Amino acid sequence: MITNALSVDVEEYYHAAIFRRGARIEPSCLESRVERSVDELLALMGEHDARATFFVVGEVAAAHPAMVRAIAAEGHEVGCHSDRHESVNLQSPDEFRADVRQAKARIEDALGEPVTGYRAPNFSIGAAQSWAYRILLEEGFRYDSSAHPILHDRYGQPRAPRFPHEVYREGSDTLVEFPIGTVRIAGVNLPIGGGGYFRLAPLGLTELGIRRVNEVEGRPVMFYMHPWEMDPGQPRPAMAWRNRFRLYVGIEKEAAKLSALFGRFRFGTARDVLQLPEPGAPTVSVPSIAASELRSS
């Protein structure tokens, strides 16, 4: 049985781009709820012997260092999800470097060991932000998981490679990209990798898609979620109905659907699925993709 990659973007409910855009509330006025949701996820994963990579926002790690250590103590990998959950496409290269450097330091201070995986908020590293790969490699990251190869109104690269590949090389050092899971049907990439699509669609569709990728293509799927998707009781301020739908659809059933999914597939950390060595050891080679091809995606 193929081991798929499971990942959690560890952020507060008010970090979500749709929440920020729709609610227009100063985050300092809102309560933190991330710890209780992460605890629920850890318990659920423990029941199914599932392992995951938890991409943590830097300011969340600084506020909840014991939570970060608890994640690692359960056998999960800890990665970086920026410092303040600001989209990369809104930053200059210097701003991006400062953000990931601060985030990495905060997470490693809480964790006590190196962090080598990164995911951009809102999947915001696109073809126009390919400069970010060099910065990630220079700052000590060995893989990225910011590509979502679908057509979407806010993000996505539908022509990008669907499976792990070398996205940047400098000498003998490489940065690997692990895209969010998709299944290709009739020449179109369909999302099966979690998030709002998982909450909206029947569980059977996600299951069929993952099974097809595993059994027909023989490849792993990267699946992702957020702790706030496990929290039906979170504050729900007034906002446009479109934003409310995209944020809250399916939240009440999320835990049950995840439990069923964990019971039907094997899940591990991104680092284990990629078979990357422990932090500090030399990286291994994976298929590369030319920069020109990335720009055309």
FIDORO-303682 format. One line per 4 residues: number of its first residue (from 1); for each residue x, y, z of C-alpha. Coordinates in pm, 1 decimal, decimal comma, always signed. Each point is the difference from the previous one (the first is absolute). Layout:
NUM> X:Y:Z  ... .
% end
This chain:
1> +0,0:+0,0:+0,0  +130,3:+344,1:-94,3  +56,5:+247,8:+282,1  -156,6:+336,7:-75,4 .
5> +116,1:+326,2:+155,5  -222,5:+162,2:+261,1  +45,7:+364,9:+91,8  -153,4:+257,8:+231,8 .
9> +30,8:+376,7:-45,4  +17,4:+106,3:+365,2  -158,5:+341,9:+9,8  -278,6:+175,3:+189,7 .
13> -347,1:+19,4:-155,5  +51,9:+374,0:-47,2  +312,0:-56,6:-211,6  -208,8:-134,3:-289,4 .
17> +5,0:+239,3:-296,1  -377,8:-18,5:-44,3  -54,5:+78,2:+368,5  +231,7:+300,0:-16,6 .
21> -161,2:+130,7:-315,0  -356,1:-66,5:+110,4  -2,0:+80,8:+372,5  +235,8:+299,8:+7,6 .
25> +62,8:-44,9:+372,9  +327,7:+75,0:+175,0  +143,4:-342,6:+102,5  +110,2:+132,1:+340,5 .
29> -370,0:+21,5:+89,5  -55,7:-371,5:-64,3  +66,7:-299,4:+223,3  +256,1:-266,1:-82,7 .
33> -152,4:-342,7:-67,2  +281,8:-183,2:-177,6  +118,0:-216,2:+292,7  -329,7:-179,1:+58,8 .
37> -38,2:-77,9:-371,5  +356,3:-130,9:-29,3  -61,0:-219,1:+305,4  -306,8:-149,1:-173,2 .
41> +197,7:-64,3:-316,4  +284,4:-165,4:+190,4  -247,8:-229,5:+175,2  -173,4:-87,5:-327,6 .
45> +328,3:-75,2:-175,4  +113,3:-207,2:+295,4  -309,3:-218,3:-26,5  +91,8:-86,7:-359,3 .
49> +379,9:-4,2:+34,6  +21,0:+281,4:-254,9  +299,6:+232,3:-9,7  +3,0:+350,5:-145,9 .
53> +207,5:+308,4:-67,7  -129,0:+296,7:+198,6  +92,5:+323,3:-180,7  -9,7:+254,1:+284,2 .
57> -36,6:+378,0:-25,8  +290,8:+166,9:+181,0  -208,8:+225,1:+222,7  -211,2:-301,1:+99,1 .
61> +316,5:-191,2:+97,3  +117,8:+297,1:+207,6  -335,1:+17,2:+180,6  -37,8:-375,8:+49,9 .
65> +347,3:-162,2:+21,0  -126,9:-291,2:+210,8  -245,1:-87,4:-277,5  +284,0:-16,0:-252,4 .
69> +195,0:-235,4:+226,4  -310,7:-214,1:+54,3  -38,8:-42,1:-376,3  +357,9:-124,8:-32,4 .
73> -35,1:-222,8:+307,8  -280,9:-187,4:-177,2  +236,6:-90,1:-284,7  -109,4:+266,3:-247,9 .
77> +220,3:+230,1:-206,1  -5,9:+375,7:+58,5  +35,5:+236,8:-295,8  -33,2:+372,6:-65,4 .
81> -311,3:+185,0:-122,2  +144,5:+355,3:-4,2  +23,8:+235,8:+294,4  -326,7:+199,2:-13,2 .
85> -191,1:-183,7:-275,4  +62,8:+268,3:-261,9  -19,9:-104,1:-365,1  +334,8:-25,4:-179,4 .
89> -134,4:+167,9:-314,5  -52,7:+316,5:+206,1  +361,3:+6,5:+123,6  +329,5:+107,6:-151,2 .
93> +286,8:-251,0:+6,1  +157,4:+184,0:+296,3  -329,3:+0,1:+189,8  -48,2:-368,8:-71,7 .
97> +348,9:-86,1:+123,4  -55,8:+193,5:+322,5  -335,2:-172,1:+51,0  +126,3:-356,7:-45,1 .
101> +313,8:+67,6:+202,8  -205,9:+130,5:+292,1  -252,1:-283,9:-28,2  +266,7:-268,6:-16,7 .
105> +177,0:+142,4:+304,7  -320,8:+14,9:+203,2  -101,9:-355,1:-88,0  +346,6:-141,9:+60,9 .
109> +19,9:+181,6:+334,7  -320,9:-175,3:+104,0  +93,2:-334,9:-154,9  +368,0:-24,8:+79,4 .
113> +97,7:-144,8:-337,8  +32,7:+113,7:-363,9  -305,2:+56,1:-219,2  +45,6:-87,9:-368,7 .
117> -349,6:+8,8:-155,4  -196,1:+308,0:-108,5  -350,6:+80,3:-123,1  -103,2:+347,0:-111,3 .
121> -323,8:+150,6:+130,1  -278,7:-26,2:-256,4  +227,4:-202,0:-234,3  +142,2:+337,3:-100,0 .
125> +323,4:-107,5:-168,1  -89,2:-2,1:-367,6  +201,1:+26,5:-319,9  +58,7:+371,7:+62,7 .
129> +145,3:-77,2:+344,7  +254,5:-259,8:-110,6  +266,1:+221,7:+162,6  -130,5:-131,8:+332,6 .
133> +149,7:-346,1:-60,7  +357,1:+129,7:+14,5  -74,3:+183,6:+323,9  -157,4:-308,4:+155,6 .
137> +304,5:-209,9:-86,9  +239,6:+264,5:+131,0  -196,1:+23,6:+325,7  +37,3:-372,4:+65,6 .
141> -317,9:-151,1:-144,2  +18,8:-320,4:-200,9  -354,1:-30,6:-130,4  -298,4:+219,9:-73,7 .
145> -369,4:-88,7:-21,3  -156,6:+316,9:-137,2  -109,2:-111,5:-347,4  -364,4:-88,5:-61,1 .
149> -27,3:-108,6:-364,7  -364,0:+98,2:-53,6  -193,5:+288,0:-152,1  -120,9:+223,9:+284,2 .
153> -117,5:+358,1:+36,2  +270,4:+92,7:+254,4  +291,1:-240,5:-54,8  +104,7:-305,5:-195,3 .
157> +224,7:-106,1:-288,8  -207,2:-244,6:-209,0  +295,3:-81,8:-227,3  +250,2:-58,0:+280,8 .
161> +134,4:-352,3:+67,0  -234,9:-205,0:+216,8  +257,6:-206,2:+187,2  +320,7:+66,7:+198,7 .
165> +282,3:+144,9:-206,7  +317,5:+200,7:+35,9  -101,5:+363,4:-36,5  +332,2:+174,8:+65,3 .
169> +365,3:-99,7:+15,2  +309,0:+183,6:+114,3  +312,9:-211,3:-28,0  -68,9:-326,7:+179,0 .
173> -287,2:+147,7:+204,2  -354,0:-46,2:-125,5  -349,3:+114,5:+90,4  -279,7:-251,5:-59,9 .
177> -359,4:+102,8:-73,0  -280,9:-223,3:+131,8  -326,5:+124,8:-158,3  -346,0:-34,2:+153,0 .
181> -178,9:-310,9:-124,3  -201,2:-5,8:-322,1  -145,6:-267,7:-226,3  +14,3:+56,5:-376,2 .
185> -317,9:-87,4:-189,0  -73,6:+96,7:-361,6  +305,8:+227,5:-4,4  -107,6:+197,5:+308,3 .
189> +153,7:-5,1:+348,2  -270,4:-50,7:+262,2  +69,6:+82,1:+369,0  +14,2:-297,7:+236,4 .
193> +253,5:+140,6:+245,6  -220,5:+140,6:+273,8  -99,0:+348,1:+111,4  -336,8:+143,4:-98,0 .
197> -42,7:-251,2:-281,2  +12,3:-285,4:+249,9  -257,5:+166,7:+223,4  -232,5:+69,4:-294,0 .
201> +24,0:-323,6:-201,1  -131,1:-342,8:+101,5  +268,5:-209,9:+167,6  -31,8:-262,6:-273,5 .
205> +130,6:+236,7:-267,6  +317,6:+73,5:+195,5  +44,1:-369,8:+72,6  -40,2:-96,7:-366,6 .
209> +246,4:+268,6:-106,3  +269,6:-99,7:+248,5  -46,0:-366,3:-83,7  +36,1:+71,2:-370,2 .
213> +323,2:+195,3:+52,2  +139,6:-269,6:+231,2  -101,2:-305,4:-200,0  -0,5:+117,5:-362,7 .
217> +281,2:+256,3:+5,8  +188,3:-160,2:+288,4  +65,7:+336,0:+167,2  -69,0:+154,0:+341,8 .
221> -246,9:+281,6:+62,5  +66,1:+306,3:+214,6  -308,4:+65,8:+214,7  -41,6:+310,7:+216,7 .
225> -234,3:+152,4:+259,8  -18,0:+278,7:+258,8  -67,9:-33,0:+373,5  -285,6:+250,9:-26,2 .
229> -180,8:-238,8:-235,9  -47,1:-222,0:+309,0  -160,8:+280,6:+201,3  -375,0:+52,2:-63,6 .
233> -20,8:+225,4:+305,8  +242,2:+263,7:-126,5  -122,0:+363,0:-18,1  -192,5:+70,6:-320,3 .
237> -17,9:+377,2:-50,5  -224,2:+159,9:-258,3  +134,8:-19,7:-355,1  -124,3:-54,5:-355,1 .
241> -178,4:-331,7:-49,2  +260,3:-113,7:-256,9  +275,6:+37,0:+256,9  -205,3:-171,1:+270,0 .
245> -69,3:-294,0:-231,5  +363,0:-47,4:-98,2  +118,5:+22,5:+359,7  -258,7:-209,5:+180,0 .
249> -148,4:-249,8:-244,9  +39,8:-353,3:+135,6  +175,7:+94,8:+323,4  -247,3:-193,5:+214,7 .
253> +84,5:-323,4:-185,9  +375,0:+54,5:-37,0  +112,2:-217,9:+291,8  -214,5:-296,1:-108,9 .
257> +115,0:+26,0:-362,8  +365,6:+23,1:+103,6  -37,6:-302,8:+226,7  -142,3:-201,7:-289,3 .
261> +277,1:+117,4:-234,2  +274,1:-84,7:+249,5  -148,0:-346,1:+34,0  +9,6:-69,9:-374,0 .
265> +346,2:+124,9:-97,4  +347,4:+3,8:+149,6  +132,6:+347,7:+83,6  +347,6:+116,7:+96,3 .
269> +207,7:+318,9:+17,9  +114,2:+183,4:-310,1  +363,9:-64,2:+88,8  -61,3:-374,1:+34,8 .
273> -200,7:-26,6:-322,0  +270,7:+189,9:-186,7  +259,2:-223,3:+170,5  +205,8:+303,6:+88,5 .
277> +279,1:-43,9:+254,1  -16,9:+149,0:+345,0  +79,7:+374,7:+25,0  +368,3:+65,3:-52,2 .
281> +63,8:-304,3:-221,1  +53,1:+20,6:-379,5  -313,7:+12,8:-212,9  -101,6:-263,9:-252,4 .
285> -81,8:+45,2:-366,5  -352,3:+10,8:-141,0  -112,6:+75,7:-357,0  +75,9:+361,1:-89,9 .
289> -207,3:+251,0:-191,8  +154,6:+270,5:-213,3  -45,6:+362,1:+103,8  -136,3:+78,4:-347,0 .
293> -268,8:-265,1:+44,4  -93,9:+144,2:+338,9  -37,5:+345,6:-149,9  -231,9:-137,7:-268,8 .
297> -220,8:-176,2:+255,4 .
% end
